[in-house]
Amino acid sequence: ERDALKALNHPNIARFLGAGGEPGHFHIAVEPLDGTNLRTIIEEKRELPLKEKLEIIAQVADALDCAHKAGMLHRTLMPREIVLTNGGQVKLHGFHLCRVLDTAPGQTAPTQYFIAKLRYPAPEQVKGEGSDHRADIFSLGAVLYEFLCYMPPFGEPNIATVLVKIVAASPERLESYVPNPPPALVALVDKALAKKREDRYQSAADMSRD
């Protein structure tokens, strides 16, 4: 995985510097990121132009597309792992939690990670099924929804309820929180959050273009 992380070279991915340690005491180093993560921006309900929000998410999608083409999933994508640097860059980090895939994008890989603490997994991950790069696209759709609405798409204080809703319920319509959203934006969010991966964007690049 260390070599795979070193190979991730994209302006919107935090640069991997090195890793080491022993079993149970593994550590990793990435480039310093001076700025504000998306979690803070959402919690403070900072007013940003819609165009700027979409540009941020598009850059994250570009970063994911780079990783997916390298055979890697992020798997733990959430707002705190997206940083807006003081220099104006968008940086995605957290790939040290990922799994290097033995299969190419479009195929499935086993999901072996702790899901209980997450609020952004795809339905197939919640159900313990094999997941592929389209799970990251669902997670990015959830992040986009929260960035737009300042409310998580399946927001409940009880994580068990959240996971049930991810599998079986639709989020509140975007119009409930965003006044007069463009129809293309509603369609983008709905497609990214589709329950069936076949109905989602089939690549992060496609989502970025929309």
C-alpha positions as CSV (number, residue, x, y, z in Angstrom):
1,E,0.0,0.0,0.0
2,R,2.9,2.3,0.7
3,D,4.0,2.2,-2.9
4,A,0.5,2.7,-4.2
5,L,0.1,5.8,-2.0
6,K,3.4,7.2,-3.3
7,A,2.1,6.7,-6.8
8,L,-0.9,8.9,-6.2
9,N,0.1,12.1,-7.8
10,H,-2.7,14.7,-8.2
11,P,-3.0,18.3,-7.3
12,N,-6.1,17.6,-5.2
13,I,-4.7,14.7,-3.3
14,A,-2.6,15.3,-0.2
15,R,1.0,14.2,-1.0
16,F,2.1,11.0,0.8
17,L,5.5,11.5,2.5
18,G,6.2,8.2,4.2
19,A,5.0,5.5,6.6
20,G,6.5,3.2,9.2
21,G,6.0,1.6,12.6
22,E,5.1,-1.9,13.8
23,P,1.9,-3.9,13.8
24,G,-0.6,-2.0,16.0
25,H,1.5,1.1,15.9
26,F,1.5,2.2,12.3
27,H,2.0,5.8,11.4
28,I,1.8,7.8,8.2
29,A,3.0,11.2,7.1
30,V,1.4,13.5,4.5
31,E,2.1,17.0,3.4
32,P,1.1,19.7,5.9
33,L,-2.3,21.1,5.1
34,D,-2.9,24.6,6.4
35,G,-6.5,25.5,5.9
36,T,-10.1,24.5,6.9
37,N,-11.8,21.2,6.4
38,L,-15.3,20.9,5.0
39,R,-16.7,19.7,8.3
40,T,-15.8,23.0,9.9
41,I,-17.3,25.0,7.0
42,I,-20.5,22.9,7.2
43,E,-20.8,23.2,11.0
44,E,-20.3,27.0,10.8
45,K,-22.8,27.2,7.9
46,R,-20.5,29.4,6.0
47,E,-22.2,31.0,3.0
48,L,-20.4,30.1,-0.2
49,P,-21.6,30.7,-3.7
50,L,-23.2,27.6,-5.3
51,K,-20.6,27.7,-8.1
52,E,-17.8,27.6,-5.6
53,K,-19.3,24.7,-3.7
54,L,-19.7,22.7,-7.0
55,E,-16.1,23.5,-8.0
56,I,-14.9,22.2,-4.7
57,I,-16.8,18.9,-5.1
58,A,-15.7,18.6,-8.8
59,Q,-12.1,18.8,-7.7
60,V,-12.7,16.1,-5.1
61,A,-14.2,14.0,-7.8
62,D,-11.2,14.5,-10.0
63,A,-9.0,13.4,-7.1
64,L,-11.1,10.3,-6.7
65,D,-11.0,9.5,-10.4
66,C,-7.2,9.6,-10.2
67,A,-7.2,7.2,-7.3
68,H,-9.7,4.9,-8.9
69,K,-7.6,4.7,-12.1
70,A,-4.7,3.7,-9.9
71,G,-6.8,0.9,-8.5
72,M,-7.5,2.4,-5.1
73,L,-10.7,3.2,-3.2
74,H,-10.9,5.9,-0.5
75,R,-13.7,4.1,1.4
76,T,-13.9,6.6,4.3
77,L,-14.8,9.8,2.4
78,M,-16.4,12.4,4.6
79,P,-16.3,16.2,5.0
80,R,-13.4,16.4,7.4
81,E,-11.1,14.7,4.8
82,I,-11.6,17.5,2.3
83,V,-9.4,20.6,3.1
84,L,-9.6,24.0,1.6
85,T,-6.0,25.3,2.0
86,N,-5.1,28.9,2.8
87,G,-3.6,29.0,-0.7
88,G,-7.0,28.3,-2.3
89,Q,-6.4,24.6,-3.2
90,V,-8.8,21.7,-2.5
91,K,-7.0,18.7,-1.0
92,L,-8.4,15.2,-0.3
93,H,-6.6,13.1,2.3
94,G,-7.4,10.0,4.3
95,F,-6.1,7.5,1.7
96,H,-4.1,5.9,4.4
97,L,-7.3,4.2,5.5
98,C,-8.0,2.9,2.0
99,R,-7.5,-0.6,0.6
100,V,-5.5,-1.2,-2.4
101,L,-7.6,-3.2,-4.8
102,D,-6.5,-6.3,-6.5
103,T,-9.3,-5.8,-9.0
104,A,-9.7,-3.2,-11.7
105,P,-12.3,-0.4,-11.4
106,G,-15.7,-1.9,-12.4
107,Q,-15.0,-5.1,-10.5
108,T,-15.8,-5.7,-6.8
109,A,-13.6,-6.0,-3.8
110,P,-14.3,-7.2,-0.3
111,T,-15.2,-4.5,2.2
112,Q,-13.1,-5.0,5.3
113,Y,-13.2,-1.8,7.4
114,F,-15.1,-0.4,10.4
115,I,-18.4,0.9,9.1
116,A,-20.1,1.7,12.5
117,K,-18.5,5.2,12.8
118,L,-19.3,6.3,9.3
119,R,-22.3,8.3,8.0
120,Y,-21.4,8.2,4.4
121,P,-21.1,4.6,3.2
122,A,-22.9,3.3,0.2
123,P,-25.9,0.9,0.6
124,E,-23.8,-2.1,-0.6
125,Q,-21.2,-1.4,2.0
126,V,-23.8,-1.2,4.8
127,K,-25.1,-4.6,3.6
128,G,-21.6,-6.1,3.6
129,E,-21.6,-6.7,-0.1
130,G,-18.6,-6.3,-2.3
131,S,-17.9,-2.6,-3.2
132,D,-16.1,-0.8,-5.9
133,H,-15.3,2.7,-6.9
134,R,-19.0,3.6,-7.2
135,A,-19.2,3.4,-3.4
136,D,-16.9,6.5,-3.2
137,I,-19.2,8.2,-5.7
138,F,-22.2,7.6,-3.3
139,S,-20.1,9.0,-0.4
140,L,-19.2,12.1,-2.4
141,G,-22.9,12.6,-3.2
142,A,-23.6,12.5,0.5
143,V,-20.9,15.0,1.2
144,L,-22.3,17.3,-1.6
145,Y,-25.8,17.0,-0.2
146,E,-24.6,18.1,3.3
147,F,-22.4,20.9,1.8
148,L,-25.5,22.2,0.0
149,C,-28.1,21.7,2.8
150,Y,-25.9,21.9,5.9
151,M,-27.8,18.8,6.9
152,P,-26.6,15.2,6.3
153,P,-28.8,13.3,3.8
154,F,-29.5,10.5,6.3
155,G,-29.1,12.6,9.4
156,E,-30.1,10.9,12.6
157,P,-28.4,10.9,16.0
158,N,-28.6,7.1,16.1
159,I,-26.0,5.6,13.7
160,A,-28.1,2.4,13.4
161,T,-31.0,4.4,12.1
162,V,-28.7,6.2,9.7
163,L,-27.5,2.9,8.2
164,V,-31.0,1.6,7.8
165,K,-32.0,4.9,6.0
166,I,-29.0,4.6,3.7
167,V,-30.2,1.3,2.5
168,A,-33.9,1.8,2.5
169,A,-34.9,5.5,2.5
170,S,-34.4,8.6,0.3
171,P,-33.0,11.8,1.8
172,E,-35.3,14.9,2.0
173,R,-35.6,16.6,-1.4
174,L,-32.9,19.1,-2.1
175,E,-35.6,21.8,-2.4
176,S,-36.4,21.4,1.3
177,Y,-33.1,23.2,2.1
178,V,-31.9,24.9,-1.0
179,P,-34.2,27.5,-2.5
180,N,-35.0,26.9,-6.2
181,P,-32.1,24.5,-6.9
182,P,-31.3,24.1,-10.7
183,P,-32.9,20.9,-12.0
184,A,-29.5,19.8,-13.2
185,L,-28.2,20.0,-9.6
186,V,-31.1,18.0,-8.3
187,A,-30.5,15.3,-11.0
188,L,-26.8,15.2,-10.1
189,V,-27.4,14.7,-6.4
190,D,-30.1,12.1,-7.1
191,K,-27.8,10.2,-9.4
192,A,-24.8,10.2,-7.1
193,L,-27.0,8.9,-4.2
194,A,-28.8,6.2,-6.2
195,K,-29.3,3.1,-4.1
196,K,-28.2,0.8,-6.9
197,R,-24.6,1.4,-8.0
198,E,-25.6,0.7,-11.6
199,D,-27.8,3.8,-11.4
200,R,-25.0,6.0,-10.1
201,Y,-22.3,7.8,-12.1
202,Q,-20.1,5.1,-13.4
203,S,-17.0,7.1,-12.8
204,A,-16.0,10.1,-10.7
205,A,-14.9,11.8,-13.9
206,D,-18.5,11.7,-15.2
207,M,-19.7,13.3,-11.9
208,S,-17.1,16.0,-12.2
209,R,-18.1,16.8,-15.7
210,D,-21.8,17.3,-14.7
